[in-house]
């Protein structure tokens, strides 16, 4: 089955894309696309992205591949990229986050590269490939992933004699023990960011979107998602968590002063905590994400790909570069050092840089934890093509939960309705 796309959808999607200020910044001009000539000149590929280290990996490639040269432009954004795709002036390659990939597919902005990745499917976990295509077709190469783990104040847990929770049931018990030990302390801050919260739904196999023949399905407020929401609602109602805005200075202060003892978050939380809670350096450690019952599954919250755009004249060479960037040891080492990524490829996960002790975390080699967790990410998660509507709706609803003026059930129901309406308004069939 293939979800059909129309000009109406392309236009609607173009109007709907919202760029995350955390992920993307700046704007730049289109470098153009020029192909290799018949006189033996090198194939030339253009590549737009934003992540630290990408330019250096491109330089490494260019030094060792004189026949295929890549020009990298830093500071791109999704609005500009989609507009360029619609105008036929997009680069050959582009960095696209997993959460936004379906939006570009719906806009018919990407090129199928099945033939060029056929021999490389085994180099990445199946669940990772699911994030760069639909119904088994592939349109990009994964670069990194963001499995979740438990960041916790080891000093405080040990001083209080409280065990680090391994299940969500134990997490609730630990939350109660922390309040009993220190009435001013809480185990964690309520997850109110839509993409952070998605990782908890992902772990519970409570997918927000899916496909049914030629239609999209939306399950944001189905029973599985309501169960996840009810868990966090219970912690909020029992006053066992704080309710600061996500990525807020008040939360960072709470990490530093011991008011908040833990953060269940993706691998990139390692640098978020380090950079915003310097006073607690050496006091943190990392453990696996708590599990739901006996299911040995974790959630993922982040990650990006190198996508091949629809008008790329050299998709074979573009895919060759994309695979190299995600698997070559020198390139992966560069990206780990520059952007603290967790590589998506199996080969990248063997990179010795992931075994290095991290001073901020008391010398613990924390990326070993996430390497192990990456193999346990729940399969089957599906992002939808209207995340520019879904994510703000969820964030708005969860913000009301934090403020005490709404519930998780309200937030999920609101996002369900908004997402269905957005799909229909953009011309998609929706199975209800």
C-alpha positions as CSV (number, residue, x, y, z in Angstrom):
1,X,0.0,0.0,0.0
2,X,1.2,3.5,-0.8
3,X,-0.4,6.6,0.7
4,X,-1.3,8.8,-2.3
5,X,-0.2,12.4,-2.5
6,X,-1.8,15.3,-4.3
7,X,-0.9,18.8,-5.2
8,X,-3.5,19.9,-2.7
9,X,-1.6,18.1,0.0
10,X,1.8,19.5,-1.1
11,X,0.5,23.0,-0.8
12,X,-1.2,22.4,2.5
13,X,1.8,20.7,4.0
14,X,4.0,23.6,2.9
15,X,1.7,26.0,4.7
16,X,1.7,23.9,7.9
17,X,5.3,23.1,8.6
18,X,6.6,24.7,11.9
19,X,10.3,24.7,12.5
20,X,11.6,23.8,16.0
21,X,13.8,26.6,17.4
22,X,15.7,23.9,19.3
23,X,16.6,21.9,16.2
24,X,16.9,24.4,13.4
25,X,18.1,28.0,13.0
26,X,19.0,30.4,10.4
27,X,18.4,30.7,6.7
28,X,20.8,30.5,3.7
29,X,20.8,30.5,0.0
30,X,20.4,27.5,-2.3
31,X,23.8,26.3,-3.6
32,X,22.2,24.6,-6.6
33,X,22.8,21.2,-7.9
34,X,25.2,20.3,-10.7
35,X,25.9,16.8,-12.0
36,X,29.0,15.1,-13.2
37,X,29.7,15.9,-16.8
38,X,30.5,13.5,-19.6
39,X,34.1,14.7,-19.7
40,X,34.9,12.9,-16.5
41,X,34.4,15.8,-14.1
42,X,33.3,14.7,-10.6
43,X,29.7,14.2,-9.6
44,X,28.7,17.2,-7.5
45,X,26.1,16.9,-4.7
46,X,24.7,19.6,-2.5
47,X,23.7,18.9,1.1
48,X,21.7,21.0,3.5
49,X,21.8,20.4,7.3
50,X,22.3,22.0,10.7
51,X,23.9,19.6,13.1
52,X,27.4,20.2,14.5
53,X,30.1,18.1,12.8
54,X,28.3,17.5,9.5
55,X,30.6,19.9,7.6
56,X,33.6,18.1,8.9
57,X,32.3,14.7,7.8
58,X,31.7,16.2,4.4
59,X,35.3,17.3,4.3
60,X,36.5,13.8,5.2
61,X,34.4,12.4,2.4
62,X,35.6,14.9,-0.2
63,X,39.3,14.2,0.7
64,X,38.8,10.5,0.0
65,X,36.3,10.5,-2.8
66,X,37.5,12.8,-5.6
67,X,34.9,11.5,-8.1
68,X,32.0,12.5,-5.9
69,X,32.2,15.9,-4.3
70,X,29.7,17.2,-1.7
71,X,29.0,20.8,-0.9
72,X,27.5,21.3,2.5
73,X,25.4,24.3,3.5
74,X,24.8,24.8,7.3
75,X,21.8,26.5,8.8
76,X,19.0,25.2,6.7
77,X,15.4,24.9,7.9
78,X,12.4,22.9,7.0
79,X,10.3,25.7,5.6
80,X,13.0,26.7,3.2
81,X,13.7,23.1,2.3
82,X,10.1,22.3,1.4
83,X,9.8,25.5,-0.6
84,X,12.9,24.6,-2.5
85,X,11.5,21.1,-3.2
86,X,8.3,22.6,-4.5
87,X,10.3,25.0,-6.7
88,X,12.7,22.3,-8.0
89,X,15.7,24.0,-6.4
90,X,16.2,21.7,-3.4
91,X,19.6,20.2,-2.7
92,X,20.3,16.6,-3.5
93,X,20.6,15.7,0.2
94,X,19.1,17.1,3.4
95,X,19.1,16.4,7.1
96,X,15.5,15.6,8.2
97,X,14.5,14.5,11.7
98,X,12.5,11.4,12.0
99,X,9.5,13.2,13.4
100,X,9.3,15.4,10.3
101,X,10.1,12.7,7.7
102,X,6.5,11.8,6.9
103,X,5.7,15.5,6.3
104,X,8.2,15.5,3.4
105,X,7.0,12.2,2.1
106,X,3.4,13.6,2.1
107,X,4.7,16.6,0.1
108,X,6.3,14.2,-2.5
109,X,9.6,15.9,-1.7
110,X,11.8,12.7,-1.4
111,X,13.1,10.0,-3.7
112,X,12.8,6.3,-3.2
113,X,16.3,4.7,-2.7
114,X,15.3,1.1,-2.1
115,X,17.7,-0.1,-4.9
116,X,20.7,1.7,-3.4
117,X,20.2,0.5,0.2
118,X,19.3,-3.1,-0.4
119,X,22.7,-4.4,0.6
120,X,22.8,-2.2,3.7
121,X,19.5,-3.0,5.3
122,X,21.3,-5.3,7.8
123,X,23.6,-2.4,8.9
124,X,20.8,-0.8,10.8
125,X,18.0,-2.1,13.1
126,X,14.7,-2.6,11.5
127,X,13.0,0.0,13.7
128,X,15.4,2.6,12.5
129,X,14.6,2.0,8.9
130,X,10.9,2.5,9.8
131,X,11.6,6.1,10.5
132,X,13.0,6.9,7.0
133,X,10.1,5.6,4.9
134,X,6.7,4.1,4.8
135,X,5.4,0.6,4.1
136,X,8.9,-0.8,3.6
137,X,10.0,1.8,1.1
138,X,13.1,3.9,2.0
139,X,13.8,7.5,1.2
140,X,16.8,8.3,3.4
141,X,19.6,6.9,5.5
142,X,19.5,7.0,9.4
143,X,22.2,9.0,11.1
144,X,21.5,8.8,14.8
145,X,18.8,7.7,17.3
146,X,17.8,8.8,20.8
147,X,16.8,5.9,23.0
148,X,15.7,6.9,26.5
149,X,17.3,6.2,29.9
150,X,17.1,7.3,33.5
151,X,19.4,10.2,34.5
152,X,19.5,10.4,38.3
153,X,21.2,12.1,41.2
154,X,23.3,9.2,42.4
155,X,24.4,11.0,45.5
156,X,20.9,11.7,46.6
157,X,19.5,8.3,45.9
158,X,22.4,6.7,47.8
159,X,22.2,9.1,50.7
160,X,18.4,8.4,51.1
161,X,18.9,4.6,50.6
162,X,16.4,4.6,47.8
163,X,16.8,2.1,44.9
164,X,16.9,3.4,41.4
165,X,13.6,2.2,39.8
166,X,13.7,-0.4,37.1
167,X,9.9,-0.5,36.4
168,X,7.3,2.2,36.3
169,X,5.6,0.7,39.4
170,X,8.9,1.0,41.2
171,X,9.2,4.6,39.9
172,X,6.0,5.5,41.6
173,X,7.2,3.9,44.9
174,X,10.5,5.7,44.6
175,X,8.7,9.0,44.1
176,X,6.7,8.4,47.3
177,X,9.9,7.6,49.2
178,X,11.6,10.7,48.0
179,X,8.8,12.9,49.2
180,X,8.8,11.1,52.6
181,X,12.6,11.6,52.8
182,X,12.5,15.3,51.7
183,X,9.0,16.9,51.4
184,X,10.5,19.6,49.2
185,X,12.0,17.1,46.7
186,X,10.4,15.3,43.8
187,X,11.6,12.4,41.6
188,X,11.1,14.2,38.2
189,X,9.5,17.0,36.3
190,X,6.3,16.3,34.5
191,X,7.0,15.7,30.8
192,X,5.2,18.5,29.0
193,X,7.2,18.7,25.7
194,X,5.4,16.8,23.0
195,X,8.4,15.1,21.6
196,X,9.8,14.1,25.0
197,X,6.4,12.8,25.9
198,X,6.2,10.8,22.7
199,X,9.1,8.6,24.0
200,X,6.9,7.3,26.8
201,X,4.1,6.5,24.4
202,X,6.6,4.9,22.0
203,X,7.9,2.6,24.8
204,X,4.3,1.4,25.6
205,X,3.8,0.7,21.9
206,X,1.0,3.3,21.9
207,X,1.6,4.6,18.4
208,X,0.1,7.9,17.5
209,X,-0.3,7.2,13.7
210,X,-0.5,4.3,11.4
211,X,-1.8,3.3,8.0
212,X,-4.7,1.1,6.9
213,X,-4.7,0.4,3.2
214,X,-4.8,3.8,1.6
215,X,-5.8,5.8,4.7
216,X,-4.1,7.1,7.8
217,X,-5.1,6.0,11.3
218,X,-4.8,8.2,14.4
219,X,-4.6,6.7,17.9
220,X,-3.4,9.5,20.1
221,X,-6.3,9.0,22.5
222,X,-6.7,5.3,22.2
223,X,-6.7,2.9,25.2
224,X,-2.9,2.4,25.1
225,X,-2.2,6.1,25.0
226,X,-4.8,6.8,27.7
227,X,-3.0,4.3,30.0
228,X,0.3,6.2,29.6
229,X,-1.4,9.5,30.2
230,X,-3.2,8.1,33.2
231,X,0.2,7.1,34.7
232,X,1.6,10.6,34.6
233,X,-1.7,12.1,35.6
234,X,-1.6,9.9,38.7
235,X,1.9,11.2,39.6
236,X,0.7,14.8,39.1
237,X,-2.5,14.4,41.1
238,X,-0.4,12.8,44.0
239,X,2.0,15.8,43.9
240,X,4.9,13.4,43.2
241,X,6.4,15.4,40.4
242,X,7.3,19.1,39.7
243,X,5.5,20.9,36.9
244,X,8.0,23.3,35.5
245,X,8.0,24.1,31.8
246,X,10.3,21.9,29.8
247,X,13.7,23.4,29.0
248,X,13.2,26.1,31.6
249,X,15.7,27.7,33.9
250,X,13.6,26.8,37.0
251,X,13.9,23.1,36.1
252,X,17.7,23.4,35.6
253,X,17.9,25.1,39.0
254,X,15.9,22.2,40.5
255,X,18.4,19.7,39.0
256,X,21.2,21.6,40.6
257,X,19.8,22.2,44.1
258,X,18.4,18.7,44.6
259,X,14.7,19.5,44.3
260,X,14.4,17.2,41.3
261,X,16.3,13.9,41.5
262,X,15.9,12.3,38.1
263,X,15.1,12.8,34.5
264,X,13.9,10.0,32.3
265,X,14.9,11.3,28.9
266,X,16.6,10.5,25.6
267,X,20.4,10.3,25.1
268,X,20.6,14.0,24.3
269,X,19.5,14.8,27.8
270,X,23.1,14.0,28.8
271,X,24.3,17.3,27.4
272,X,21.2,19.1,28.4
273,X,21.7,18.3,32.0
274,X,25.5,18.8,31.9
275,X,25.2,22.2,30.2
276,X,22.5,23.5,32.5
277,X,23.4,21.9,35.9
278,X,27.1,22.5,36.2
279,X,26.8,22.7,40.0
280,X,25.9,19.1,40.3
281,X,28.7,17.8,38.1
282,X,29.9,14.3,39.3
283,X,26.6,13.7,41.1
284,X,24.6,12.2,38.2
285,X,24.6,8.7,36.8
286,X,22.6,6.9,34.1
287,X,20.5,3.7,34.3
288,X,18.1,2.0,31.9
289,X,14.6,3.4,31.3
290,X,12.0,1.9,33.7
291,X,10.0,-0.8,32.1
292,X,6.2,-1.4,31.8
293,X,5.7,-4.7,33.5
294,X,7.8,-7.5,32.0
295,X,8.1,-5.9,28.6
296,X,11.8,-5.2,27.9
297,X,11.2,-2.2,25.6
298,X,12.3,1.4,25.6
299,X,11.2,4.5,23.9
300,X,13.0,6.8,21.5
301,X,12.8,10.6,21.4
302,X,14.8,12.1,18.5
303,X,17.2,11.2,15.7
304,X,17.7,12.3,12.2
305,X,18.4,11.1,8.7
306,X,20.1,12.1,5.5
307,X,17.3,12.1,3.0
308,X,17.6,12.1,-0.8
309,X,15.4,14.8,-2.3
310,X,13.1,14.1,-5.2
311,X,15.0,16.0,-7.9
312,X,18.4,14.7,-7.0
313,X,20.0,13.7,-10.4
314,X,22.5,11.3,-8.7
315,X,20.5,9.3,-6.2
316,X,23.0,6.4,-6.3
317,X,26.0,8.6,-5.4
318,X,23.9,10.5,-2.9
319,X,23.0,7.3,-1.1
320,X,26.6,6.1,-1.2
321,X,27.6,9.3,0.6
322,X,24.8,9.1,3.1
323,X,25.6,5.5,4.0
324,X,29.3,6.4,4.3
325,X,28.5,9.3,6.6
326,X,26.5,7.0,9.0
327,X,28.9,4.0,9.0
328,X,32.5,5.2,8.3
329,X,34.5,5.1,11.5
330,X,36.2,8.5,11.0
331,X,32.9,10.2,10.1
332,X,31.0,8.6,13.1
333,X,33.8,9.5,15.5
334,X,33.6,13.0,14.3
335,X,29.8,13.2,14.8
336,X,30.1,11.6,18.2
337,X,32.7,14.2,19.3
338,X,31.0,17.2,17.7
339,X,27.3,16.5,18.3
340,X,27.3,13.8,21.0
341,X,25.1,11.5,18.7
342,X,24.3,7.9,19.3
343,X,25.0,6.4,15.9
344,X,22.1,4.6,14.2
345,X,24.2,2.1,12.3
346,X,25.3,-1.2,14.0
347,X,28.9,-0.4,12.9
348,X,28.6,3.0,14.4
349,X,27.4,1.6,17.7
350,X,30.7,-0.3,18.0
351,X,32.7,2.9,17.9
352,X,35.2,3.0,20.8
353,X,34.3,6.6,21.6
354,X,31.0,5.3,23.1
355,X,33.1,3.4,25.8
356,X,34.8,6.5,27.1
357,X,34.1,7.6,30.7
358,X,32.2,10.8,31.0
359,X,33.6,13.1,33.7
360,X,30.3,14.9,34.4
361,X,28.6,11.6,35.2
362,X,31.2,10.5,37.7
363,X,33.4,8.8,35.1
364,X,30.6,6.4,34.1
365,X,30.7,5.4,30.4
366,X,27.1,6.4,30.0
367,X,26.8,5.8,26.3
368,X,27.2,2.1,26.9
369,X,23.8,2.2,28.5
370,X,22.2,3.9,25.5
371,X,24.0,1.5,23.1
372,X,22.4,-1.4,24.9
373,X,19.0,0.3,25.0
374,X,19.0,1.1,21.3
375,X,18.6,-2.6,20.6
376,X,15.4,-2.6,22.7
377,X,13.5,0.3,21.2
378,X,9.9,-0.8,20.6
379,X,9.3,-1.4,16.9
380,X,6.3,-0.2,14.9
381,X,6.2,3.5,15.9
382,X,4.8,5.7,13.2
383,X,5.1,9.4,12.9
384,X,2.3,11.2,11.0
385,X,2.5,13.8,8.2
386,X,0.8,16.5,10.4
387,X,3.2,16.7,13.3
388,X,3.3,20.5,12.9
389,X,-0.3,20.4,14.2
390,X,-0.1,17.3,16.5
391,X,3.0,18.4,18.5
392,X,1.7,22.0,19.4
393,X,-1.7,20.6,20.3
394,X,-0.1,18.0,22.7
395,X,2.2,20.6,24.1
396,X,-0.6,23.0,24.7
397,X,-2.7,20.3,26.4
398,X,0.3,19.2,28.6
399,X,1.0,22.7,29.5
400,X,-2.5,22.9,30.9
401,X,-1.9,19.8,32.9
402,X,1.1,21.4,34.4
403,X,-0.9,24.5,35.3
404,X,-3.6,22.4,36.8
405,X,-6.2,23.5,34.3
406,X,-6.4,20.3,32.2
407,X,-5.8,16.6,32.2
408,X,-3.8,14.2,30.1
409,X,-7.1,12.7,28.8
410,X,-8.0,16.2,27.7
411,X,-4.7,16.8,26.0
412,X,-4.8,13.5,24.1
413,X,-8.4,14.0,23.0
414,X,-7.6,17.5,21.8
415,X,-4.5,16.3,19.8
416,X,-6.5,13.4,18.4
417,X,-9.2,15.8,17.0
418,X,-6.7,18.4,15.8
419,X,-4.7,15.7,14.0
420,X,-7.7,14.1,12.3
421,X,-8.9,17.5,11.2
422,X,-5.5,18.4,9.8
423,X,-5.2,15.2,7.8
424,X,-8.6,15.7,6.3
425,X,-8.0,19.3,5.5
426,X,-4.8,18.4,3.6
427,X,-6.7,15.8,1.6
428,X,-5.7,12.6,3.3
429,X,-8.1,9.7,3.8
430,X,-8.5,8.9,7.5
431,X,-9.7,5.5,8.7
432,X,-12.0,6.0,11.8
